[in-house]
Amino acid sequence: MAPSHFTLNNGQKIPSVGLGTWQSPKGQVRDAVAHALKAGYRHIDCAWGYQNEDEVGEGIKLSGVAREEIFITSKLFEFHHKHVRQAVEDTLKKLDVKYLDLYLMHWNVALEPEEKADGSLPTAPKRDPKTGKPLVDRPLSDDPLPVWKELEKLVNEGLVKSIGISNFNIHRTKELLKGVRIKPVVNQIELSFAFPQPELLGWLIKHDILPEAYSPLGSTGASQAGIDVVDKIAKAHGVEGANVLISWQVQRGAVPLPKSVTPSRIENNLKLIDLTPEEFKELEEKAVAHPPKKICDQSEDFDYDIFQADHPEFSDKVQAAKDD
């Protein structure tokens, strides 16, 4: 039977499916969150960078579900790596909660912030006057341990219960682990049928860092629920393709975070099915039988190789093969 929860490496329980709020438009997020919680969700994934945390907070209140029953995740944005305490306080204020269950470093990339004269939290990065691209703090991006140390302080202060990472490859995770006092409990990464990342997924599970899957159904305009093998399995179970893809991620050992603002889809996405060993194997094989297609990569935006996918030493394929 598909698990309703996973246990993090610090003993905390996390619901196996969460509601994603990335690209959920303002004016719809509040009702989507409220509906999800009323429908049985107990895990909401949000981020400062999504620019909708105030509405997420309104949705939580509107649902009538007690704060203590909800697992809430947020994320530190790229130009807040030097403003960790200010950033989490801003998120807590917008959500109108006293603590987060999980706080993630959204990206390893640290952007130079456009500092405010009054010392308030930056809301934009500095930009290169020639290219218009955000300026990257390369030393802090290459070695985000100082940022992680600030996140660890938040755990000590009770502002967050757990901390983790997002969009880290194997190499960057290995390097971070060398200096941490508190081990990351999760790595939230892009995982889908089009981009299954078997090496990274397997390495994280082996090292007791729970993978979370954003865009498990693809992303806006790129749904993968109509793939032939998915349709075949869906018909066999009397469900929709989304249920197959979400259940597959849970069975792989990951927490999928499907996003929707449509009430019927929100409800449907919470329904897990038990895939047979044969069905699971077929999905795994078909997922890696085509070239991987990534949706979310900001490397060109920043002129910084975030995922190192083609690096001769630091790619996940190479790093997974030589794992010690």
C-alpha positions as CSV (number, residue, x, y, z in Angstrom):
1,M,0.0,0.0,0.0
2,A,1.3,3.5,-0.9
3,P,2.6,5.2,2.3
4,S,0.6,8.2,3.6
5,H,3.8,9.6,5.1
6,F,7.6,9.4,4.9
7,T,10.0,9.7,7.9
8,L,12.7,12.3,7.6
9,N,16.2,11.6,8.8
10,N,15.5,13.7,12.0
11,G,12.4,11.5,12.8
12,Q,9.8,14.1,11.6
13,K,6.9,12.8,9.5
14,I,6.1,14.4,6.2
15,P,2.9,13.6,4.2
16,S,3.7,11.7,1.0
17,V,1.9,14.1,-1.3
18,G,1.8,17.9,-1.0
19,L,0.1,20.7,-2.9
20,G,2.5,22.7,-5.0
21,T,1.9,26.4,-5.3
22,W,4.5,27.4,-7.9
23,Q,3.0,29.3,-10.9
24,S,-0.4,29.4,-9.1
25,P,-1.7,32.8,-10.0
26,K,-2.6,35.4,-7.4
27,G,-6.3,35.5,-6.8
28,Q,-6.6,31.7,-7.1
29,V,-4.0,30.4,-4.6
30,R,-6.1,31.2,-1.5
31,D,-9.1,29.1,-2.6
32,A,-6.8,26.3,-3.9
33,V,-5.0,26.0,-0.6
34,A,-8.3,26.1,1.4
35,H,-9.9,23.5,-0.9
36,A,-6.9,21.2,-0.7
37,L,-6.9,21.3,3.1
38,K,-10.6,20.7,3.3
39,A,-10.2,17.8,0.8
40,G,-7.6,16.1,3.0
41,Y,-4.2,17.5,2.1
42,R,-1.9,18.1,5.1
43,H,1.2,19.3,3.2
44,I,1.5,22.7,1.5
45,D,4.7,23.6,-0.4
46,C,5.4,27.3,-1.0
47,A,8.3,29.7,-1.4
48,W,9.1,33.4,-1.0
49,G,10.0,33.4,-4.7
50,Y,6.5,32.4,-5.8
51,Q,5.2,35.7,-4.6
52,N,1.9,34.3,-3.2
53,E,2.7,33.3,0.4
54,D,0.2,35.9,1.7
55,E,-2.6,34.1,-0.1
56,V,-1.3,30.7,1.0
57,G,-1.7,32.0,4.6
58,E,-5.2,33.2,3.9
59,G,-6.1,29.8,2.4
60,I,-4.8,28.0,5.5
61,K,-7.0,30.2,7.7
62,L,-10.0,29.8,5.5
63,S,-9.7,26.0,5.6
64,G,-10.4,25.8,9.3
65,V,-7.7,23.2,9.7
66,A,-5.5,23.7,12.7
67,R,-1.9,24.9,12.0
68,E,-0.5,22.0,13.9
69,E,-2.1,19.5,11.5
70,I,-0.4,21.0,8.4
71,F,3.1,20.4,7.2
72,I,4.2,23.8,5.7
73,T,7.4,24.2,3.6
74,S,8.9,27.4,2.3
75,K,12.2,28.3,0.7
76,L,15.0,30.9,0.9
77,F,15.2,32.8,-2.4
78,E,18.4,33.4,-4.3
79,F,19.0,37.0,-3.4
80,H,18.3,36.4,0.3
81,H,21.4,34.2,1.0
82,K,22.9,37.0,3.0
83,H,19.6,37.8,4.7
84,V,18.4,34.4,6.0
85,R,16.8,35.6,9.3
86,Q,15.0,38.5,7.6
87,A,13.8,36.3,4.8
88,V,12.3,33.6,7.1
89,E,10.7,36.3,9.3
90,D,9.1,37.8,6.2
91,T,7.7,34.4,5.1
92,L,6.4,33.7,8.6
93,K,4.7,37.1,8.6
94,K,3.1,36.6,5.2
95,L,1.9,33.1,6.0
96,D,0.8,34.3,9.5
97,V,2.4,31.3,11.3
98,K,4.9,31.1,14.1
99,Y,7.1,28.3,12.6
100,L,7.8,26.3,9.4
101,D,7.9,22.6,9.3
102,L,10.6,22.7,6.6
103,Y,12.7,25.5,5.1
104,L,14.8,24.9,2.0
105,M,17.6,26.6,0.3
106,H,15.7,27.1,-3.0
107,W,18.9,27.1,-5.2
108,N,22.6,26.9,-4.5
109,V,22.9,30.1,-6.6
110,A,23.4,33.2,-4.5
111,L,22.5,36.4,-6.3
112,E,23.9,39.8,-5.2
113,P,21.0,41.6,-3.6
114,E,19.9,45.2,-4.4
115,E,20.2,46.4,-0.8
116,K,17.4,48.7,0.5
117,A,18.5,52.0,2.1
118,D,16.3,51.3,5.1
119,G,17.9,47.9,5.7
120,S,14.6,46.0,4.9
121,L,14.6,42.7,3.0
122,P,15.8,43.0,-0.6
123,T,13.2,42.4,-3.2
124,A,15.4,42.3,-6.3
125,P,18.9,41.3,-7.4
126,K,21.6,43.6,-8.7
127,R,22.0,43.3,-12.4
128,D,24.9,43.5,-14.9
129,P,24.5,46.9,-16.6
130,K,25.6,45.4,-19.9
131,T,23.7,42.2,-20.1
132,G,20.8,42.9,-17.6
133,K,21.4,39.5,-16.0
134,P,21.4,39.1,-12.2
135,L,24.8,39.3,-10.7
136,V,26.0,36.0,-9.1
137,D,28.0,35.8,-5.9
138,R,30.2,33.0,-7.2
139,P,32.1,32.2,-4.1
140,L,28.9,31.8,-2.0
141,S,27.2,29.9,-4.8
142,D,30.2,27.5,-5.1
143,D,30.3,27.0,-1.3
144,P,26.9,27.7,0.3
145,L,28.0,26.4,3.7
146,P,27.8,29.8,5.3
147,V,24.2,30.1,4.2
148,W,23.5,26.6,5.6
149,K,25.0,27.6,9.0
150,E,22.4,30.4,9.2
151,L,19.6,27.9,8.4
152,E,20.9,25.7,11.2
153,K,20.5,28.6,13.6
154,L,16.8,28.8,12.7
155,V,16.3,25.2,13.8
156,N,18.0,26.0,17.2
157,E,15.6,29.0,17.6
158,G,12.5,27.0,16.8
159,L,11.5,29.1,13.8
160,V,11.8,26.0,11.6
161,K,11.6,22.4,12.5
162,S,13.7,21.0,9.6
163,I,16.0,22.3,6.9
164,G,16.8,21.0,3.5
165,I,18.0,21.9,0.0
166,S,16.5,22.2,-3.5
167,N,17.9,21.9,-7.0
168,F,21.3,20.5,-5.7
169,N,23.0,17.8,-7.7
170,I,25.0,14.9,-6.1
171,H,28.4,16.8,-6.2
172,R,27.0,20.0,-4.6
173,T,25.2,17.9,-2.0
174,K,28.4,15.9,-1.2
175,E,30.4,19.1,-0.8
176,L,27.8,20.7,1.5
177,L,27.6,17.5,3.7
178,K,31.3,17.8,4.5
179,G,30.6,20.8,6.8
180,V,27.0,20.6,8.1
181,R,26.0,20.2,11.7
182,I,22.4,19.4,10.7
183,K,22.0,17.1,7.7
184,P,19.5,18.2,5.1
185,V,16.3,16.2,5.5
186,V,15.2,16.6,1.8
187,N,16.4,17.7,-1.6
188,Q,13.5,19.1,-3.7
189,I,14.2,18.5,-7.3
190,E,12.5,18.2,-10.7
191,L,11.3,14.6,-11.1
192,S,8.9,13.5,-13.8
193,F,8.4,10.9,-16.4
194,A,10.2,13.2,-18.9
195,F,13.0,13.9,-16.4
196,P,13.3,10.9,-14.0
197,Q,16.8,11.5,-12.6
198,P,17.5,7.9,-11.5
199,E,21.0,8.6,-10.4
200,L,20.2,11.5,-8.2
201,L,17.1,9.9,-6.8
202,G,18.9,6.7,-5.9
203,W,21.9,8.5,-4.4
204,L,19.6,10.7,-2.2
205,I,17.7,7.6,-0.9
206,K,20.9,5.8,-0.2
207,H,22.1,8.7,1.9
208,D,18.9,9.2,3.8
209,I,17.9,12.5,2.2
210,L,14.3,12.4,1.1
211,P,13.7,13.4,-2.6
212,E,10.8,15.7,-3.2
213,A,9.4,15.9,-6.7
214,Y,8.4,19.3,-8.1
215,S,6.5,19.3,-11.5
216,P,5.8,15.6,-11.2
217,L,3.2,15.9,-14.0
218,G,5.4,18.1,-16.2
219,S,4.7,21.8,-16.0
220,T,2.4,24.4,-17.4
221,G,1.8,23.5,-21.0
222,A,3.8,20.3,-20.8
223,S,1.7,17.7,-19.1
224,Q,2.9,14.1,-19.3
225,A,-0.2,12.4,-18.2
226,G,-1.2,11.3,-21.8
227,I,1.8,9.1,-22.4
228,D,0.8,5.6,-23.8
229,V,2.2,3.5,-20.9
230,V,0.6,5.9,-18.4
231,D,-2.7,5.7,-20.2
232,K,-2.6,1.9,-20.2
233,I,-1.9,1.7,-16.5
234,A,-4.5,4.3,-15.7
235,K,-7.2,2.4,-17.6
236,A,-6.3,-0.8,-15.7
237,H,-6.8,0.9,-12.4
238,G,-9.8,3.0,-13.4
239,V,-8.0,6.3,-12.6
240,E,-6.5,9.3,-14.5
241,G,-2.9,9.5,-15.8
242,A,-2.1,12.0,-13.1
243,N,-2.8,9.4,-10.4
244,V,-0.4,7.0,-12.1
245,L,2.4,9.5,-12.3
246,I,2.0,10.8,-8.7
247,S,1.7,7.2,-7.3
248,W,4.8,6.3,-9.3
249,Q,6.9,9.0,-7.6
250,V,5.7,7.9,-4.1
251,Q,6.5,4.3,-5.0
252,R,10.0,5.5,-6.1
253,G,10.5,6.9,-2.6
254,A,9.8,10.6,-3.4
255,V,7.3,13.2,-2.3
256,P,5.4,14.5,-5.3
257,L,4.1,18.1,-5.2
258,P,1.5,18.4,-7.9
259,K,0.2,21.9,-8.5
260,S,-3.4,22.8,-9.4
261,V,-5.9,25.5,-8.7
262,T,-8.8,23.4,-10.1
263,P,-10.9,21.9,-7.3
264,S,-11.5,18.6,-9.1
265,R,-7.9,18.1,-10.0
266,I,-6.7,19.0,-6.5
267,E,-9.0,16.3,-5.1
268,N,-8.0,13.7,-7.7
269,N,-4.2,14.3,-7.3
270,L,-4.4,13.1,-3.7
271,K,-5.7,9.6,-4.7
272,L,-2.8,7.1,-4.7
273,I,-2.9,3.7,-6.3
274,D,-0.7,0.6,-5.7
275,L,1.3,-0.1,-8.9
276,T,2.1,-3.7,-9.5
277,P,5.8,-4.6,-9.7
278,E,5.4,-5.1,-13.4
279,E,3.7,-1.7,-13.9
280,F,6.4,0.0,-11.8
281,K,9.2,-1.6,-13.7
282,E,7.6,-0.6,-17.0
283,L,7.3,3.0,-16.0
284,E,10.9,3.1,-14.8
285,E,12.1,1.5,-18.1
286,K,10.0,3.8,-20.3
287,A,11.0,6.9,-18.4
288,V,14.7,6.4,-19.1
289,A,14.2,5.2,-22.7
290,H,14.1,8.7,-24.1
291,P,16.4,11.7,-23.7
292,P,15.7,13.5,-20.4
293,K,13.8,16.7,-20.9
294,K,14.3,19.3,-18.1
295,I,11.8,22.1,-17.6
296,C,13.4,24.3,-14.9
297,D,17.0,25.4,-15.4
298,Q,18.2,29.0,-14.7
299,S,21.8,28.4,-15.7
300,E,21.6,30.6,-18.8
301,D,19.8,33.3,-16.9
302,F,22.7,33.5,-14.5
303,D,25.6,32.4,-16.6
304,Y,26.3,29.8,-13.9
305,D,26.2,26.0,-14.4
306,I,23.7,25.0,-11.7
307,F,23.3,21.3,-12.5
308,Q,26.7,20.5,-14.1
309,A,24.9,17.9,-16.2
310,D,27.7,17.8,-18.8
311,H,30.6,18.2,-16.5
312,P,33.2,15.4,-17.0
313,E,33.7,15.0,-13.2
314,F,30.6,16.5,-11.5
315,S,27.7,15.2,-13.5
316,D,25.3,13.0,-11.5
317,K,26.1,10.0,-13.7
318,V,29.8,10.2,-12.9
319,Q,29.2,11.1,-9.2
320,A,26.7,8.2,-8.7
321,A,29.1,5.7,-10.3
322,K,32.0,6.6,-8.0
323,D,30.0,7.0,-4.8
324,D,31.9,5.8,-1.8
